[in-house]
Amino acid sequence: MVDPLAMAHEVIGIAVALPLVGFLVNGLLGRWVRRESASGVLGSAAVGGAFLIALALFVELLGQPAGERVHVVQLYQWIGAGALRVNVAFQVDQLSVLMMLIVTGVGFLIHVYSMGYMHGDPGYRRFFAYLNLFIFAMLILVLADNFLLLFLGWEGVGLCSYLLIGFWYDRKFEKGTTADAAKKAFIMNRIGDFGFLTGMFLIFATFGSLDFQTVFARASGLGAGTPVIFWITLALFLGATGKSAQIPLFVWLPDAMAGPTPVSALIHAATMVTAGLYMVARCSVLFALAPMTLSIVAAVGAATALVAASIGLVQNDIKKVLAYSTVSQLGYMFLAMGVGAFGAGMFHVTMHAFFKALLFLGSGAVIHAMHDEQDIRKMGGLGPELPLTSKTFLLGTCAIAGIPPLSGFFSKDEILWKTFSGGHTLLWLAGLAGAAMTALYMFRLYTLTFSGAKRWEAGKHPHEAPRTMTAPLVVLAVLSAIGGFVWLPENILWGNAMERWLEPVFERARAVMPLPGDGGGTAEAVLMALSVAVAGTGIWLGRRWYLSRPDVPEALSRRFAWAYRLLLNKYYVDEAYDAAFVRPLVGGSEKLLWRGIDAGVIDWCIDNGARLIGWVSGALRMVQTGIARSYVLVFMIGVVVILGWMLAR
């Protein structure tokens, strides 16, 4: 019989190393590869191989008892300084394997799609090198068995996002270039990283270790509401708001649309934005010990879901609508975490990876067909021209709107039920309102893009994307359609398979606090029907207003012009940050640091120091003239001075 730990030892390192090898080969040797497609095949194969290993680990864990599915694979000691001992070690359990499957599975489909989307781009090989590095960093993050190694992957993901968002660094994007959008993402994430680092320092100071198993075991002995646990979890949550784009650090994610569309799909669906949620789920026992932090997490999640959904109602860039949709859906996930429904939150993470990757890749197919046009007001009538893209996009739209029996229906309904059954009625109403707006803006997007009259410029001939781009759409559409069946009521078919799979991961958290119970009964059925009715109303309005009655939204925008401008300008959050932080920092740096200290003090000292040395050296040069008469004169003056001094004594 194969020892599971031995198998993990053998294959987990290979799974992590494969994307790194792809990055090194494409990055260092890619320029000497004649065929462009070879780089794409290599990058895709590296991630595909990692996915197969993740699948093998999943099957292996399925065959073990639920309580024996945690294996720590230690490679070597990384840091040994005083009491600090940090290993490069990977934790293979239900949560890490689930994230592995998402990252490598969806990542592989995005790599295959990129082979067609990026065809002919001068930076083709560099692009695949960056994608592979992104997957490598994400695998480090989700497999780490300690906070410091997790932080290494955390920072690696941030670096790769900077490289990929600014991939077309010379292109214009709204008020600047794509490089400006990349810098914005990088800086916003550094703010969150300050919180993560603070949390790590507090964890080591409190528990004397950074290993997950040690920290969580020692934390379980503390009582709920301990002040230090509150500050630890609050600091960690600040880090999560940066990576997972929550209020107040959400403004970088819509600007991440500056990158190529496969980057948008990778960041928004399978990798970077899920990092913060994974970290909260991994630290569930710490958050369970801090009920006040959980309340903050739930409130921030609900507020983010509402704010982002309302902004998405009026955006006209196809990728911007999807970007604010991502921010809103992430808010739902944090709402679930905040009410203690960690399993439901991870369920929505998984389903969201399917339908959001589908939607972003579908938008890329539309942009490809429209010759880089992204304004949905200049589209329309694309359904017959792009039949496969239209159908798969519609399925993704229905999934995110929560139409049964698609994946988004199951995960959204589970979050709403857990919120309501936990006694958080106000948060449930916020979630329900967000669901209504989601259905409305997504069907507005679909209708203006694929239905109605053709509004594109003369001379354009939209056509379906190549097979390398459409095949991933079909796979993701199937997953979006059937994925939700892993979370069924216990008395139906195989029951709630995913919750049973994740339950041991949250066992310590459940022991600390009573987590929301399972659904069932008349109450959940009524709430489910209500959420479907709300979504159906949003769909009906989205189709009616933007297909047969376009005068209604136009009249509403004129009547409530102030609200329309507020949403169109995204609540002026960017402008507020610019006025409160950016301009004062730039102005202060220019006046104080540059003109005051750099030019006024440092340059003055250097310039006048040089002048002083020049004056002294000029005086000394007069002694060394090279003329004998001058030397005799100086000699005689010296003799006279010495004699005078001696006589004076």
ZIMO-V128036 format. One record per residue. N is the residue number from 1. RES is the residue in one small letter. SS is DSSP state (H for helix, E for strand, L for the rest). PSI is psi in radians with two decimals (999 if undefined). BURIAL is 1 if it has 24 or more other C-alpha atoms within 12 Angstrom, else 0. Layout:
n | res | ss | psi | burial
N | RES | SS | PSI | BURIAL
N | RES | SS | PSI | BURIAL
This chain:
n | res | ss | psi | burial
1 | m | L | 2.41 | 0
2 | v | L | 2.24 | 0
3 | d | L | 2.13 | 0
4 | p | H | -0.71 | 1
5 | l | H | -0.69 | 1
6 | a | H | -0.70 | 0
7 | m | H | -0.75 | 1
8 | a | H | -0.73 | 1
9 | h | H | -0.73 | 1
10 | e | H | -0.66 | 0
11 | v | H | -0.42 | 1
12 | i | H | -0.67 | 1
13 | g | H | -0.64 | 1
14 | i | H | -0.74 | 1
15 | a | H | -0.71 | 1
16 | v | H | -0.63 | 1
17 | a | H | -0.50 | 1
18 | l | H | -0.90 | 1
19 | p | H | -0.57 | 1
20 | l | H | -0.71 | 1
21 | v | H | -0.75 | 1
22 | g | H | -0.72 | 1
23 | f | H | -0.81 | 1
24 | l | H | -0.75 | 1
25 | v | H | -0.86 | 1
26 | n | H | -0.65 | 1
27 | g | H | -0.66 | 1
28 | l | H | -0.60 | 0
29 | l | H | -0.07 | 0
30 | g | H | -0.58 | 1
31 | r | H | -0.38 | 0
32 | w | H | 0.00 | 0
33 | v | L | 2.11 | 0
34 | r | L | -0.77 | 0
35 | r | L | 2.19 | 0
36 | e | H | -0.73 | 1
37 | s | H | -0.40 | 1
38 | a | H | -0.66 | 1
39 | s | H | -0.71 | 1
40 | g | H | -0.72 | 1
41 | v | H | -0.76 | 1
42 | l | H | -0.84 | 1
43 | g | H | -0.73 | 1
44 | s | H | -0.72 | 1
45 | a | H | -0.65 | 1
46 | a | H | -0.78 | 1
47 | v | H | -0.66 | 1
48 | g | H | -0.69 | 1
49 | g | H | -0.72 | 1
50 | a | H | -0.63 | 1
51 | f | H | -0.72 | 1
52 | l | H | -0.67 | 1
53 | i | H | -0.74 | 1
54 | a | H | -0.69 | 1
55 | l | H | -0.70 | 1
56 | a | H | -0.72 | 1
57 | l | H | -0.70 | 1
58 | f | H | -0.81 | 1
59 | v | H | -0.71 | 0
60 | e | H | -0.75 | 1
61 | l | H | -0.57 | 1
62 | l | H | -0.55 | 1
63 | g | L | 0.04 | 0
64 | q | L | 2.74 | 0
65 | p | L | 2.59 | 0
66 | a | H | -0.62 | 0
67 | g | H | -0.05 | 0
68 | e | H | 0.53 | 0
69 | r | L | 0.32 | 1
70 | v | L | 2.06 | 1
71 | h | E | 2.23 | 1
72 | v | E | 2.10 | 1
73 | v | E | 1.88 | 1
74 | q | E | 2.17 | 1
75 | l | E | -0.94 | 0
76 | y | E | 2.89 | 0
77 | q | E | 2.27 | 0
78 | w | E | -0.91 | 0
79 | i | E | 2.32 | 0
80 | g | E | 1.68 | 0
81 | a | E | 1.89 | 0
82 | g | L | -2.22 | 0
83 | a | L | -0.16 | 0
84 | l | E | 2.08 | 0
85 | r | E | 2.04 | 0
86 | v | E | 2.23 | 1
87 | n | E | 2.66 | 1
88 | v | E | 1.72 | 1
89 | a | E | 2.54 | 1
90 | f | E | 2.37 | 1
91 | q | E | 2.00 | 1
92 | v | E | 1.89 | 1
93 | d | L | -3.00 | 1
94 | q | H | -0.74 | 1
95 | l | H | -0.79 | 1
96 | s | H | -0.66 | 1
97 | v | H | -0.67 | 1
98 | l | H | -0.82 | 1
99 | m | H | -0.61 | 1
100 | m | H | -0.78 | 1
101 | l | H | -0.72 | 1
102 | i | H | -0.88 | 1
103 | v | H | -0.85 | 1
104 | t | H | -0.62 | 1
105 | g | H | -0.98 | 1
106 | v | H | -0.65 | 1
107 | g | H | -0.69 | 1
108 | f | H | -0.78 | 1
109 | l | H | -0.65 | 1
110 | i | H | -0.64 | 1
111 | h | H | -0.78 | 1
112 | v | H | -0.78 | 1
113 | y | H | -0.69 | 1
114 | s | H | -0.46 | 1
115 | m | H | -0.63 | 1
116 | g | H | -0.70 | 1
117 | y | H | -0.70 | 1
118 | m | L | 0.13 | 1
119 | h | L | 2.23 | 1
120 | g | L | -0.11 | 0
121 | d | L | 2.38 | 0
122 | p | L | -0.48 | 0
123 | g | L | 0.46 | 1
124 | y | H | -0.90 | 1
125 | r | H | -0.69 | 1
126 | r | H | -0.65 | 1
127 | f | H | -0.82 | 1
128 | f | H | -0.53 | 1
129 | a | H | -0.77 | 1
130 | y | H | -0.73 | 1
131 | l | H | -0.79 | 1
132 | n | H | -0.69 | 1
133 | l | H | -0.65 | 1
134 | f | H | -0.83 | 1
135 | i | H | -0.71 | 1
136 | f | H | -0.84 | 1
137 | a | H | -0.69 | 1
138 | m | H | -0.63 | 1
139 | l | H | -0.68 | 1
140 | i | H | -0.75 | 1
141 | l | H | -0.84 | 1
142 | v | H | -0.32 | 1
143 | l | H | -0.20 | 1
144 | a | E | 2.51 | 1
145 | d | L | 0.19 | 1
146 | n | E | 2.85 | 1
147 | f | H | -0.63 | 1
148 | l | H | -0.72 | 1
149 | l | H | -0.67 | 1
150 | l | H | -0.72 | 1
151 | f | H | -0.56 | 1
152 | l | H | -0.83 | 1
153 | g | H | -0.63 | 1
154 | w | H | -0.84 | 1
155 | e | H | -0.62 | 1
156 | g | H | -0.72 | 1
157 | v | H | -0.71 | 1
158 | g | H | -0.73 | 1
159 | l | H | -0.81 | 1
160 | c | H | -0.64 | 1
161 | s | H | -0.68 | 1
162 | y | H | -0.78 | 1
163 | l | H | -0.66 | 1
164 | l | H | -0.66 | 1
165 | i | H | -0.70 | 1
166 | g | L | 0.41 | 1
167 | f | L | -0.80 | 1
168 | w | L | 1.21 | 1
169 | y | L | -0.29 | 0
170 | d | L | 0.07 | 0
171 | r | L | 2.61 | 0
172 | k | E | 2.54 | 0
173 | f | E | 1.87 | 0
174 | e | L | -1.95 | 0
175 | k | L | -0.05 | 0
176 | g | E | -2.51 | 0
177 | t | E | 3.00 | 1
178 | t | H | -0.48 | 1
179 | a | H | -0.61 | 1
180 | d | H | -0.70 | 1
181 | a | H | -0.68 | 1
182 | a | H | -0.74 | 1
183 | k | H | -0.65 | 1
184 | k | H | -0.78 | 1
185 | a | H | -0.73 | 1
186 | f | H | -0.79 | 1
187 | i | H | -0.77 | 1
188 | m | H | -0.68 | 1
189 | n | H | -0.48 | 1
190 | r | H | -0.57 | 1
191 | i | H | -0.80 | 1
192 | g | H | -0.63 | 1
193 | d | H | -0.54 | 1
194 | f | H | -0.74 | 1
195 | g | H | -0.76 | 1
196 | f | H | -0.79 | 1
197 | l | H | -0.74 | 1
198 | t | H | -0.75 | 1
199 | g | H | -0.72 | 1
200 | m | H | -0.75 | 1
201 | f | H | -0.76 | 1
202 | l | H | -0.66 | 1
203 | i | H | -0.81 | 1
204 | f | H | -0.68 | 1
205 | a | H | -0.54 | 0
206 | t | H | -0.75 | 0
207 | f | H | -0.16 | 1
208 | g | L | 0.30 | 0
209 | s | L | 2.80 | 1
210 | l | L | 0.05 | 1
211 | d | E | 2.35 | 1
212 | f | H | -0.89 | 1
213 | q | H | -0.74 | 1
214 | t | H | -0.83 | 0
215 | v | H | -0.80 | 1
216 | f | H | -0.63 | 1
217 | a | H | -0.76 | 0
218 | r | H | -0.61 | 1
219 | a | H | -0.57 | 1
220 | s | H | -0.41 | 1
221 | g | L | -0.15 | 0
222 | l | L | 2.75 | 0
223 | g | L | 2.71 | 0
224 | a | L | 2.47 | 1
225 | g | L | 0.14 | 0
226 | t | L | 2.26 | 0
227 | p | H | -0.74 | 0
228 | v | H | -0.60 | 1
229 | i | H | -0.65 | 1
230 | f | H | -0.83 | 1
231 | w | H | -0.62 | 1
232 | i | H | -0.88 | 1
233 | t | H | -0.61 | 1
234 | l | H | -0.70 | 1
235 | a | H | -0.74 | 1
236 | l | H | -0.67 | 1
237 | f | H | -0.62 | 1
238 | l | H | -0.73 | 1
239 | g | H | -0.70 | 1
240 | a | H | -0.61 | 1
241 | t | H | -0.51 | 1
242 | g | H | -0.92 | 1
243 | k | H | -0.70 | 1
244 | s | L | 0.30 | 1
245 | a | L | 1.06 | 1
246 | q | L | 2.82 | 1
247 | i | L | 2.26 | 1
248 | p | L | 0.16 | 1
249 | l | L | 0.56 | 1
250 | f | L | -0.15 | 1
251 | v | H | -0.27 | 1
252 | w | H | -0.51 | 1
253 | l | H | -0.78 | 1
254 | p | H | -0.59 | 1
255 | d | H | -0.27 | 1
256 | a | H | -0.18 | 1
257 | m | H | -0.16 | 1
258 | a | H | -0.44 | 1
259 | g | L | 2.98 | 1
260 | p | L | 2.65 | 1
261 | t | H | -0.69 | 1
262 | p | H | -0.55 | 1
263 | v | H | -0.74 | 1
264 | s | H | -0.76 | 1
265 | a | H | -0.73 | 1
266 | l | H | -0.80 | 1
267 | i | H | -0.76 | 1
268 | h | H | -0.42 | 1
269 | a | H | -0.90 | 1
270 | a | H | -0.32 | 1
271 | t | L | -1.64 | 1
272 | m | H | -0.84 | 1
273 | v | H | -0.30 | 1
274 | t | H | -0.15 | 1
275 | a | H | -0.78 | 1
276 | g | H | -0.69 | 1
277 | l | H | -0.71 | 1
278 | y | H | -0.74 | 1
279 | m | H | -0.73 | 1
280 | v | H | -0.73 | 1
281 | a | H | -0.72 | 1
282 | r | H | -0.62 | 1
283 | c | L | 0.53 | 1
284 | s | H | -0.64 | 1
285 | v | H | -0.63 | 1
286 | l | H | -0.78 | 1
287 | f | H | -0.57 | 1
288 | a | H | -0.50 | 1
289 | l | L | -0.10 | 1
290 | a | L | 1.33 | 1
291 | p | H | -0.54 | 1
292 | m | H | -0.71 | 1
293 | t | H | -0.71 | 1
294 | l | H | -0.66 | 1
295 | s | H | -0.70 | 1
296 | i | H | -0.75 | 1
297 | v | H | -0.81 | 1
298 | a | H | -0.75 | 1
299 | a | H | -0.77 | 1
300 | v | H | -0.72 | 1
301 | g | H | -0.80 | 1
302 | a | H | -0.74 | 1
303 | a | H | -0.73 | 1
304 | t | H | -0.73 | 1
305 | a | H | -0.75 | 1
306 | l | H | -0.84 | 1
307 | v | H | -0.85 | 1
308 | a | H | -0.68 | 1
309 | a | H | -0.70 | 1
310 | s | H | -0.64 | 1
311 | i | H | -0.67 | 1
312 | g | H | -0.33 | 1
313 | l | L | -0.48 | 1
314 | v | L | 0.04 | 1
315 | q | L | 2.61 | 1
316 | n | L | -0.18 | 1
317 | d | E | 2.21 | 1
318 | i | H | -0.65 | 1
319 | k | H | -0.53 | 1
320 | k | H | -0.68 | 1
321 | v | H | -0.78 | 1
322 | l | H | -0.57 | 1
323 | a | H | -0.82 | 1
324 | y | H | -0.49 | 1
325 | s | H | -0.72 | 1
326 | t | H | -0.81 | 1
327 | v | H | -0.74 | 1
328 | s | H | -0.77 | 1
329 | q | H | -0.60 | 1
330 | l | H | -0.62 | 1
331 | g | H | -0.71 | 1
332 | y | H | -0.75 | 1
333 | m | H | -0.74 | 1
334 | f | H | -0.56 | 1
335 | l | H | -0.77 | 1
336 | a | H | -0.80 | 1
337 | m | H | -0.70 | 1
338 | g | H | -0.49 | 1
339 | v | L | 0.14 | 1
340 | g | L | 0.09 | 1
341 | a | L | 1.19 | 1
342 | f | H | -0.69 | 1
343 | g | H | -0.75 | 1
344 | a | H | -0.65 | 1
345 | g | H | -0.77 | 1
346 | m | H | -0.53 | 1
347 | f | H | -0.77 | 1
348 | h | H | -0.59 | 1
349 | v | H | -0.78 | 1
350 | t | H | -0.85 | 1
351 | m | H | -0.68 | 1
352 | h | H | -0.62 | 1
353 | a | H | -0.65 | 1
354 | f | H | -1.03 | 1
355 | f | H | -0.47 | 1
356 | k | H | -0.63 | 1
357 | a | H | -0.71 | 1
358 | l | H | -0.80 | 1
359 | l | H | -0.74 | 1
360 | f | H | -0.76 | 1
361 | l | H | -0.60 | 1
362 | g | H | -0.70 | 1
363 | s | H | -0.61 | 1
364 | g | H | -0.67 | 1
365 | a | H | -0.65 | 1
366 | v | H | -0.81 | 1
367 | i | H | -0.70 | 1
368 | h | H | -0.75 | 1
369 | a | H | -0.52 | 1
370 | m | L | 0.26 | 1
371 | h | L | 0.93 | 0
372 | d | L | 0.20 | 0
373 | e | L | 2.30 | 1
374 | q | L | -0.08 | 1
375 | d | E | 2.02 | 1
376 | i | H | -0.29 | 1
377 | r | H | -0.27 | 1
378 | k | H | 0.41 | 1
379 | m | L | -2.22 | 1
380 | g | L | 2.48 | 1
381 | g | L | 0.41 | 1
382 | l | L | -0.13 | 1
383 | g | L | -0.94 | 1
384 | p | L | -0.51 | 0
385 | e | L | -0.57 | 1
386 | l | L | 1.21 | 1
387 | p | H | -0.77 | 0
388 | l | H | -0.79 | 1
389 | t | H | -0.72 | 1
390 | s | H | -0.79 | 1
391 | k | H | -0.78 | 1
392 | t | H | -0.64 | 1
393 | f | H | -0.68 | 1
394 | l | H | -0.71 | 1
395 | l | H | -0.74 | 1
396 | g | H | -0.66 | 1
397 | t | H | -0.74 | 1
398 | c | H | -0.62 | 1
399 | a | H | -0.82 | 1
400 | i | H | -0.46 | 1
401 | a | H | -0.27 | 1
402 | g | L | 0.65 | 1
403 | i | L | 2.19 | 1
404 | p | L | 2.58 | 1
405 | p | L | 0.63 | 1
406 | l | L | 2.90 | 1
407 | s | H | -0.74 | 1
408 | g | H | -0.50 | 1
409 | f | H | -0.83 | 1
410 | f | H | -0.82 | 1
411 | s | H | -0.69 | 1
412 | k | H | -0.77 | 1
413 | d | H | -0.65 | 1
414 | e | H | -0.72 | 1
415 | i | H | -0.78 | 1
416 | l | H | -0.71 | 1
417 | w | H | -0.78 | 1
418 | k | H | -0.63 | 1
419 | t | H | -0.81 | 1
420 | f | H | -0.80 | 1
421 | s | H | -0.36 | 1
422 | g | L | 0.01 | 1
423 | g | L | 0.25 | 0
424 | h | L | 1.21 | 1
425 | t | H | -0.74 | 0
426 | l | H | -0.74 | 0
427 | l | H | -0.62 | 1
428 | w | H | -0.72 | 1
429 | l | H | -0.69 | 1
430 | a | H | -0.74 | 1
431 | g | H | -0.66 | 1
432 | l | H | -0.72 | 1
433 | a | H | -0.70 | 1
434 | g | H | -0.66 | 1
435 | a | H | -0.70 | 1
436 | a | H | -0.80 | 1
437 | m | H | -0.61 | 1
438 | t | H | -0.83 | 1
439 | a | H | -0.68 | 1
440 | l | H | -0.90 | 1
441 | y | H | -0.48 | 1
442 | m | H | -0.66 | 1
443 | f | H | -0.41 | 1
444 | r | H | -0.80 | 1
445 | l | H | -0.83 | 1
446 | y | H | -0.76 | 1
447 | t | H | -0.84 | 1
448 | l | H | -0.40 | 1
449 | t | H | -0.84 | 1
450 | f | H | -0.29 | 1
451 | s | L | 3.07 | 1
452 | g | L | -2.83 | 1
453 | a | L | 2.68 | 0
454 | k | L | 2.18 | 1
455 | r | L | 0.16 | 0
456 | w | L | 2.83 | 1
457 | e | L | 2.63 | 0
458 | a | L | 2.51 | 0
459 | g | L | -0.28 | 0
460 | k | L | 2.43 | 0
461 | h | L | 1.47 | 0
462 | p | L | 2.49 | 1
463 | h | L | 2.78 | 0
464 | e | L | 2.59 | 1
465 | a | L | 2.84 | 1
466 | p | L | 2.92 | 1
467 | r | H | -0.59 | 0
468 | t | H | -0.38 | 1
469 | m | H | -0.56 | 1
470 | t | H | -0.52 | 1
471 | a | H | -0.81 | 1
472 | p | H | -0.56 | 1
473 | l | H | -0.73 | 1
474 | v | H | -0.78 | 1
475 | v | H | -0.81 | 1
476 | l | H | -0.59 | 1
477 | a | H | -0.73 | 1
478 | v | H | -0.78 | 1
479 | l | H | -0.67 | 1
480 | s | H | -0.49 | 1
481 | a | H | -0.68 | 1
482 | i | H | -0.14 | 1
483 | g | H | -0.60 | 1
484 | g | H | -0.23 | 1
485 | f | H | 0.00 | 1
486 | v | H | -0.04 | 1
487 | w | L | 1.20 | 1
488 | l | L | 2.80 | 1
489 | p | L | 2.60 | 1
490 | e | L | -0.44 | 0
491 | n | L | 0.15 | 0
492 | i | L | 2.15 | 0
493 | l | L | -2.18 | 0
494 | w | L | 0.04 | 0
495 | g | L | -2.72 | 0
496 | n | L | 1.35 | 1
497 | a | H | -0.70 | 0
498 | m | H | -0.68 | 1
499 | e | H | -0.69 | 1
500 | r | H | -0.63 | 1
501 | w | H | -0.73 | 1
502 | l | H | -0.24 | 1
503 | e | H | -0.76 | 1
504 | p | H | -0.48 | 1
505 | v | H | -0.60 | 1
506 | f | H | 0.32 | 1
507 | e | H | -0.76 | 1
508 | r | H | -0.72 | 1
509 | a | H | -0.69 | 1
510 | r | H | -0.54 | 1
511 | a | H | -0.48 | 0
512 | v | H | -0.75 | 1
513 | m | L | 2.60 | 1
514 | p | L | 1.94 | 0
515 | l | L | 2.76 | 1
516 | p | L | 2.40 | 1
517 | g | L | 3.13 | 1
518 | d | L | 2.77 | 1
519 | g | L | -2.98 | 1
520 | g | L | 2.73 | 0
521 | g | H | -3.13 | 0
522 | t | H | -0.68 | 0
523 | a | H | -0.83 | 0
524 | e | H | -0.65 | 1
525 | a | H | -0.72 | 0
526 | v | H | -0.80 | 0
527 | l | H | -0.63 | 1
528 | m | H | -0.79 | 1
529 | a | H | -0.68 | 0
530 | l | H | -0.76 | 1
531 | s | H | -0.64 | 1
532 | v | H | -0.70 | 1
533 | a | H | -0.72 | 1
534 | v | H | -0.80 | 1
535 | a | H | -0.72 | 1
536 | g | H | -0.66 | 1
537 | t | H | -0.76 | 1
538 | g | H | -0.68 | 1
539 | i | H | -0.78 | 1
540 | w | H | -0.76 | 1
541 | l | H | -0.71 | 1
542 | g | H | -0.69 | 1
543 | r | H | -0.80 | 1
544 | r | H | -0.86 | 0
545 | w | H | -0.69 | 1
546 | y | H | 0.06 | 1
547 | l | H | -0.88 | 1
548 | s | H | -0.36 | 0
549 | r | L | 1.06 | 0
550 | p | H | -0.26 | 0
551 | d | H | -0.43 | 0
552 | v | H | -0.94 | 0
553 | p | H | -0.55 | 1
554 | e | H | -0.73 | 0
555 | a | H | -0.70 | 0
556 | l | H | -0.69 | 0
557 | s | H | -0.54 | 0
558 | r | H | -0.70 | 0
559 | r | H | -0.70 | 0
560 | f | L | 0.99 | 0
561 | a | H | -0.65 | 0
562 | w | H | -0.71 | 0
563 | a | H | -0.69 | 0
564 | y | H | -0.79 | 1
565 | r | H | -0.66 | 0
566 | l | H | -0.78 | 0
567 | l | H | -0.72 | 1
568 | l | H | -0.59 | 1
569 | n | L | 0.28 | 0
570 | k | H | 0.77 | 1
571 | y | H | 0.27 | 0
572 | y | H | 0.51 | 0
573 | v | H | -0.77 | 1
574 | d | H | -0.75 | 0
575 | e | H | -0.67 | 0
576 | a | H | -0.77 | 0
577 | y | H | -0.67 | 0
578 | d | H | -0.73 | 0
579 | a | H | -0.64 | 0
580 | a | H | -0.55 | 0
581 | f | H | -0.88 | 0
582 | v | H | -0.99 | 0
583 | r | H | -0.74 | 0
584 | p | H | -0.68 | 0
585 | l | H | -0.76 | 0
586 | v | H | -0.80 | 0
587 | g | H | -0.75 | 0
588 | g | H | -0.69 | 0
589 | s | H | -0.69 | 0
590 | e | H | -0.81 | 0
591 | k | H | -0.76 | 0
592 | l | H | -0.98 | 0
593 | l | H | -0.73 | 0
594 | w | H | -1.15 | 0
595 | r | H | -0.64 | 0
596 | g | H | -1.02 | 0
597 | i | H | -0.89 | 0
598 | d | H | -1.01 | 0
599 | a | H | -0.70 | 0
600 | g | H | -0.60 | 0
601 | v | H | -1.03 | 0
602 | i | H | -0.89 | 0
603 | d | H | -0.65 | 0
604 | w | H | -0.76 | 0
605 | c | H | -0.75 | 0
606 | i | H | -0.81 | 0
607 | d | H | -0.85 | 0
608 | n | H | -0.50 | 0
609 | g | H | -0.71 | 0
610 | a | H | -0.69 | 0
611 | r | H | -0.71 | 0
612 | l | H | -0.80 | 0
613 | i | H | -0.69 | 0
614 | g | H | -0.72 | 0
615 | w | H | -0.80 | 0
616 | v | H | -0.79 | 0
617 | s | H | -0.59 | 0
618 | g | H | -0.69 | 0
619 | a | H | -0.70 | 0
620 | l | H | -0.53 | 0
621 | r | H | -0.47 | 0
622 | m | L | -0.41 | 0
623 | v | L | -0.52 | 0
624 | q | L | 1.27 | 0
625 | t | L | -0.41 | 0
626 | g | L | 0.08 | 0
627 | i | L | 2.18 | 0
628 | a | H | -0.68 | 0
629 | r | H | -0.62 | 0
630 | s | H | -0.74 | 0
631 | y | H | -0.74 | 0
632 | v | H | -0.71 | 0
633 | l | H | -0.81 | 0
634 | v | H | -0.69 | 0
635 | f | H | -0.82 | 0
636 | m | H | -0.71 | 0
637 | i | H | -0.71 | 0
638 | g | H | -0.70 | 0
639 | v | H | -0.75 | 0
640 | v | H | -0.74 | 0
641 | v | H | -0.77 | 0
642 | i | H | -0.77 | 0
643 | l | H | -0.72 | 0
644 | g | H | -0.73 | 0
645 | w | H | -0.72 | 0
646 | m | H | -0.73 | 0
647 | l | H | -0.63 | 0
648 | a | H | -0.61 | 0
649 | r | L | 999 | 0
